[in-house]
């Protein structure tokens, strides 16, 4: 799976939880999931669980804590898939 494919899937997974539509339209690696997309921290847990299901990976708590931006999520998933 290419980085672009992972990025697109991450954005799709985050989309239902994002409250800031404008930031979602202009999402980049540097987009902060909590601050820019206005996802609440409880929902971030749901997003991580969705990553695990979608990509068939396991994300440990310390790895999940390091996911702040969309780019962080993409890098984490790439590491887990390799």
Order of alpha helices (4+ residues) and beta strands (2+ residues): alpha-alpha-alpha-alpha-alpha
